[in-house]
Amino acid sequence: MNRGSNVWAMIFGLSIFLLAGFQCVSRSATGGVEAENTKPPLQIVNHAGVRVVAQVNYSDTMPNGISKQVMAVKNLYDQYTALGMKSGKNYEIIMVFRADGAQYLLTDEAYDLKVKQPHPKGNPSRVLIEAMHRGGVKMYECHVAMEFKGYKPEDIVPFSRIVVSGIGAVVDFEKSGYLEITP
């Protein structure tokens, strides 16, 4: 072989070496051959003994007026239901409405009267809350928030229970083995 051929062979070999090195770096950066974000979504694996207390304490809404926190809990409830899990048997969800989130347990009439920017058709989160209630989710309303905002027991949906302190209820449920979340 002549000297020119050796140079080209060395350049070719070096190119292959560098490309192989980049591919190794690329594979290690993505966690192996397949990137993590291209794998199917992970599914809920605990199908029994799940106990969650969800704190609803903000007034942030989606464009349709539904509480973002209520929607997040409804998504969790829907995932459990889709897996065939049964409320009271495989899981329990408790929702504690406190601070600005207290408005989402208002009846349609009270919502229209007492919320600064009411939705034109009453409490937009009520339908989701009632569906979860029918499915076994328990609802608690903070008495401190009610007093601060001028809500009366008759302003609150009838299936909810009033607690002296919403934050106190969250702590009690957490100490009783519930996992506290604030979606």
Secondary structure, 3 states (H helix, E strand, C coil): CCHHHHHHHHHHHHHHHHHHHHHHHHHHHCCCCCCHHHCCCCCCCCCCCEEEEEEECCCCECCCCCEHHHHHHHHHHHHHHHCCCCECCCEEEEEEECHHHHHHHECHHHHHHHCCCCCCCCCCCHHHHHHHHHCCCEEEEEHHHHHHHCCCHHHECCCCEEECCHHHHHHHHHHCCCEEECC
